[in-house]
Amino acid sequence: MTTHAVAVATPKIVGKALYLEMIADDTIPEDEVRQFLGWQHKGTKQVLVFPQYQDDTGKVIEPRIMSRLVSEHSPRAQWDTTTIRDYPKPVGEGSEVETGYSGYSNVECYARDEFPDLTDKEKHDSRVLGLSLQLRRQLVDTRNVFDLEGNRSTEVRQAWVVRDSKPISVEITDQDYFELEQGNTPQAVIRRINKVRGTLDKFPAKLS
């Protein structure tokens, strides 16, 4: 986007964002990877997580996850942004959600007028689960499986892995959040990520 956020007089550090650079899991046979990821299997998925933030006026900015798929066909892909607005209730250990489900469907969420009355721990746990479910959607893919009688079932599997098992944490400022609020990509955050990437041996200079 070409619009610009209102500049902050003196940006201040207000937290850290988490960057995940993901590639297809090379421990899975290539034909299976193709079935799970399709055309994306040769690309690099970038995921950037911004935690919840409350500014000096008391305004709360909800958590956001930015993601894009960079490939030889789309080397300058645009970022998609997801704002975490739904807060799920606890799920049982071993439930479908815990063992492999990749989204919010079938997950009961707190009502808008219900959430403020929760304890701080309950709110924290719900936010953590909400982010986890959204991140799982970035990691997990599905494929159709047919038995000998032609019956179809869906197999869920994590086909993406974090490059070199190294997530990257970078500082973020109030200016970065203002840019996010205006629908812009905080370019300063991207520059910080690229600076760290340049110091890591197994991170290629050019994504594909």
PyMOL commands that set and color helices and strands:
alter all, ss='L'
color gray80, all
select helices_A, chain A and resi 30-42+96-99+115-117+120-139+163-165+174-181+187-197
alter helices_A, ss='H'
color red, helices_A
select strands_A, chain A and resi 13-24+44-50+53-54+60-61+64-70+80-83+140-146+152-158+160-162+168-173
alter strands_A, ss='S'
color yellow, strands_A
deselect
rebuild
show_as cartoon
